[in-house]
């Protein structure tokens, strides 16, 4: 059964290689940080990275979105080094 709350975070990058690097950095976290109330999945199509966060309630959805936005920001910053 699909959780009742869902957000799709879409990130556009200048190149497909940049999107691939960010996605590769994030993949180990998928499933590792999911809880009883929140799940996430990643998909990449060329230079676009999509993160779908699903949750059983709005508080968990907000927390999940904050987590994935932070992780993505860290992956982007680390890739700039």
N, C-alpha and C positions, 0 to 999 in steps of 0.2 A: 504494500500500500504506500502510495506517495504521501509524504508529509504535506500538511495543508499550507505551509508557507514556503515560498521559494523566491530567490533572487538570482539573477544572472548578471555577473560582473564581466564586462567585456573590455579587454585591453588591446589597443592597436599599437603596433610597433613599426618602426621605420623599415625593418627588414624581417624576413621570415627567420633568418638565423638568430636575430635578437629574441624573437618570440620563442624559438626553440630552446635557447639557453635559459630563459626565464621559466618556461614550462618544465624543463629538465631539473631545475633547482627546486621547483615546487612539488614535483611528483612524489618524492619520498614522504611528504607530509600527508598526502591523500590516504585516508584510512588510519594513519598513525595518530591523528589528533581528533578524529571523529568521536563524538560522544553518544550518549543514549538519545539525545534530543536533536543532534545536528549531523549532517553528512555533507560532503563536498565532492565534486568531480571536476576534472579538467579536460578540455578539448582544445586542440590547436588546428587552425586552418590557415596555412601560410603565415602571414604576419599578424594574425588575430589569435589571441588567447582568450578562452572563455572559461570562467569558473562558475559553476552552478552550486549554490549553497541552499540546502533544504533543511527545514527544521519543523519540529512539532509545535512550537509556539514562537511568538514574536520576540521575546527576550532572547531565546536561543538563536533566532535568526540574526538579530543584531550582533550578538557576540560572535557568531560564525562569520558574518560579513567583516567585522572589525579584525578578526584573526586573519582572514585571507587577504584583506587589503594590506595589512601590516606585512605579512609574509611576502606578498608580491612586491611591495616597496623595498623590502630588504634585498630580495633577489635582483631587482632592477639596479639598486645602488651597488651591490656587490659586483654586478656585471660591468659597471662603469670603471672599476679599478684597473 
